[in-house]
Amino acid sequence: MAPTAPPVLDFSPFYGSDNEAKVHLVEQIRQCCLYNGFFQVTGHRVPRELQLRVMNCAKRFFDLPLKEKTKIDKDRTSFNRGYELLESQILEPGTRPDKKEGLYIGEEIPEDHPYFVNQKLNSGPNQWPETVPDPEEFRRTSMEYYHAVCELAKDVLAMLALTLKVEPTFFDPMTDGAVATMRYLHYPAQPKDDDDKLTRGIGAHTDFGTITLLLQDEVDGLQVLDVPTGDWLDVKPVPGAYVVNLGNLFMRMANDKYKSNIHRVINKSGRERYSIPLFFSGNPDYVCQCLPNIRGEGEEPKYAPITVEDMVTASYKESYGRADKYKEGLEAKANHTEVETMATAAVGA
């Protein structure tokens, strides 16, 4: 049987009273988690009208001149809020830096908040663009959408709890005071003759945190690896749907039974591509341990307990450090070539 892309599931039974439909949905999600940790959901409570408004915000921001976007460069902060330049990350070793630019947004954390004072994971005030058309609406829509998708993430975690045969409130201690980061992402169109082995919108990777909820525009490019066959499966955009996937932190808690799977973006559509993922990490101080009802008889936990903050912070350092080393290598190579050219010219003189 040929592998198929992650299924599109109707999430509405979670909110309804049809117990049989809910049990069926729980089993569908459980099977997805065991196989590759990816599925799409419709029938959620995030209004389509809000999704369209927020996608318009993303496009308005990325249409700004570079000098305006870099006024809120995220490197001006230590907590990942603001604009990220093209080619700032390498998520897949051995490839060129990722062909994407982004804007990082999260909960508004004032400077007197304990999370900011104690330099907790990705916690601080947002940096907002001042020259984007209708900046007040931009801020208002961004935060309205952010909060709506955070609520959906909590609903998905409640459903994941049901797949483990525990109460839907099981993850409440993790979601209370949770840190989540939303990114507006823009992928310039890649030339069709680009080397697929080196150029990526986002290189092949797994996500760092607990779960990710992704809103796609109409342009495809997202691919998920089917591990048993080695095939890359296209995740076709479905209007209004969210692509949901588990992150490394959840897989760790699940003793590797539930999968955080490899995915990538290659934008060969010839069009600009926009997407808006929400990376839901959890309360930074929450201690992640092996989940109940996940191990076989006599099976021990594979991993020691770890806080959300420690797990996610280490992953950030690795991916951004990889890009920095790549750029340093290019600079060193360029300098070496320049020295050789000057030496050759001096000999010729």
N, C-alpha and C positions, 0 to 999 in steps of 0.2 A: 504494500500500500504506500503510495507516494505521500511524503510529508505535506502538511497543510499549514498555512499561516495561522497565527494565534486566532482563536475563535472570537466572534462578537457575541457577547452574552447580554441578555436583558436583565439589568440589575433591579428592576422595579419590584420583584417579589420581596426584596429586603424590607421595603417600606409597607408591604401589604399584609393581608391576613390569611392568604392562601398558604397554609403550612406545607402542603405537598410541593407547590412551586418553589418555596424557599429551600426545602430539603434538596430538590433537584439542582437548584443554583449552587448550593453549598458543595455538592458533589462535583459539579462541573468545574468550579473554581479549584477544588482540591486536586482534581486530575491535572489541571493546567499547572498548578504549583509543583506537582511531582514531576511533570514532564519538562517544561522549560520556563516556568514562572512568568509567562506572558499571556494576557488576554485583553480584549477590548470590552468596554461596557457602554451600553445605552440605557435608557430608562432611569437615569440618575436625576438629581434635583438641581443641577447647575443649568440655569436658563440658557437656551440657545442664543437669545438676544444678547445676553451678557458675554457669551463666548465671542460673538461677532464684534462687539464693542472692544473687547480686550485685544483681539487680533488686530483691529484697526489701530489701537494704541501702539502695538509693536511696530507696525509698518510706519507709522508717523515718526517714531523715534529713529528708526534706522534710515529714514530718508534725510535726517539732519546731516549737515556737513560734518566731516570727521572732527574738525576743531571744536564743534559744539558738543559732540558726544564725549570727547576726551576731557572736557571740563569736569565731568563726573567720573573720571577713570577710577575703577575700583582699587587700583594700587594706592590711591590716596587714603584708603582705610586699611585696617588690619582685619576686617571682618566680612570681606566678600560682599560688599554692596556697591553697585555702580556699574559702569561700562567696562566690558572686556573686549579688547582689541582682537581682530582677526589673528589667528595663529598663536594664541596664548597658551594652548594646551596641546600635549601629545598624549592621547589616551591609548594609542596602539603603538607599542615599541616597534621601531624600524620603519615608520612612515613619516611623512612630512607633518608639520604642525596642522592642526585641524582648521579647515576652511569655514570657520563660523565666527560671528561676533555676537556678543550677548549683553543683556542688561540684567543684573542681579537685583532682586527685590525680595524683601522679607517683612516680617512683622516690624512695626515701628517701635524700636527699643530706645527710649530716651537715655541720655548719658548718666542719669542717676539710677537707672534700673540695675538690680543686682547682676543681671546677665552681662550688661556692658561693663560695670565696675569690675567684675571678676573675669572679664574677657572670655565669656562663654562662646561656644561654637556659633559663628556667623551671626552674631548678635550686636546690633547697633542701629542708629538711625539710617533710613534710606537716603541715597543721593538722588534727587529728582532733577530732570532736565528743565531748565527755565525757558528755553526757546522753542520747545516743541509746541505745535499748534494746540491751543486751549490747554495750558498746563494744569489748571485746576481739575478739569475733567479727566485728564490723563492720570493724575494722582488718585482721584476718587474712584475711577473705574478699575485701576490696577489693584487697589486695596479691596474693593468690593469683590473682585474676582478671586484674589488671593484667599480671602476668608471663606468664600464659597467652596473652593477646591480643597482647602484644608478640612472643611467639614466632610466633604466626600471621602477624603483620605481616611478620616476616622471611621466612616461607615464601612469602607473596604476592610480596614483592620478588624472591625467587629465581625465582618463576614469571615475573615481569615481565622478569627478565634473559633467560630463555629466549625470550620474544617478540622480543627484540633480537638473538637468535642469538649470545649470549655465554654464558659459564659461569654456572651458578646462583649461584656464589660472587661474582659481579661486584660486588654491592652490600655485601659484607661490611665493607669499610672505612667505609661509611656507617652500617651497623647496629651496629658495634662502638662501645660507649660512646654509644649513641643516646639522645637525649632524646625522650620521648613523654609526652603529657598525656592523661589520662583525665578525662572529665567525667560526673558524674551530672547529668542534666538533667530538669527538671520543667516541663511546659507546662500552666498552668491552662486549663480549658476556655474558649474564646472564645465570647462571645455570637453566636448565629447571624446576628444583624443587624449585626455588626461590619462596617465598611467594609474589604473585601478589599484595596483599593488602598492602605490606610494601616496596617492592623494585621496583624502577623505574629507567629507563634511565634518563628521566625527568618526574617529578611528574605532575599531572594534574594541569593546570594553564591557565591563559590567558596572552597574551603578553602585555607589558607595553605601547608601543609607538603608532605610527600612523598606519603603515602597516609593515608586515614581508614578505620577499621573501625567500623561502627555496629551496635550491638545495639538492636533496637526491641522495645517491648512489643507488645501486641495491638492498640493503638490507632493508626490510620493518621494521616496528616497530612503525611508527607514527599512532596515533589514534585520532579521533575527536569525541567528545561527541555529539550524537543526542539528544538534550534536550527533545523534546516531548516524546520520547520512553525510554530514559535512556540508549540506546545502544551505545557501542563504535564502531565506523566505521573505518576500516583500510584504510589508504591513501596509496594506492599502488604506488610505484615509477614508473614514466613514464620517459623514457630516454629523457633528454633535457628539461623537463618541470619544471616550478616553482610552488610550492605550495604557494599561496598568502592568507594571512589572515589579517583581521583588528585587531588592537590593542585597548587597553582600552581607549587610548586618542581619537581615531576616534569614538569609541562608545559613549564616553562622548559628543563629538561635535555633534553627530547625535541624541542626546537626547534619547539614548538607542534604537533607531529604527533600526539602523544597528548594527550587533552583533560582539562583540569580544568574541569568543567562547573558551570553555575549550578543551584542547588537552594535550596529553602526549606521551611518548615514552616508550615502554616495548620491549626490545630486547631479544626475546626468540629464535632467528634464529639459535643460535649456532655459529654465525659469528660476526666478528668485523663490526661495523656500523659507517659510516662517513656521516656527513651532513654539509652544509654550509648555515646558515641563515644570512640574512641581516636585521637588525632591523632599520628601517627608522623612526627616531623620528621627525626631522624638525629643523628649526631654533630655538635655545634654548630660544630666547626672543620672539618668536611668541606667541601671546595671542590667545588661543583656546576658541572660543565661539560657541554657538549653530549655526549650519549650516542653510543656507536658504532652504526653501521648504521642510523641514523635519517634521515640527510640524503640527498637525491638528488644525482646527479652534478653537481659544480660549485656545489652549494648551500653557503653559508657559515653558520656559527653566528649566530643572531640576537642572542644575549645574551653579555655578558662573564661570566667566572667569578664566583661569589659564594658566600660561606659559608652554611651552613644558618642559623646564628644571625642574620646580617645580613638575610637574606630574610624570615624569620619575624617577627623583632622589628619590622621596618618595618610589616608587615601588622597586627600587634597594635595598634600606636600609632594607625594610621589608623582602625580600627573603634571603638576605645574613645574616641578623640578626637572622633569624629563624635557619639557619644552625649552626651559632655560639652557639646559646642557646642549640641546640641538642648536640653538641660536649661537651659543658660545663657540661651538664647533665650526659653524659657518663663518663666524667672524674671524676665528683663528686661521681658517683655510684662506679667507680673502686676504688677510694680512700677510700670510706666507707667500701667496701668489704675488702680492704687490712687492714684497722684498725681492723675490726672484726676478721680477720684471726690472726693478731698479738696478739690480746687480748685473743683469744681462746688458742693460743700456750702458752701464758704466764701463763694462768690458769692451763694448762696441765703440765707445768714444775713445 
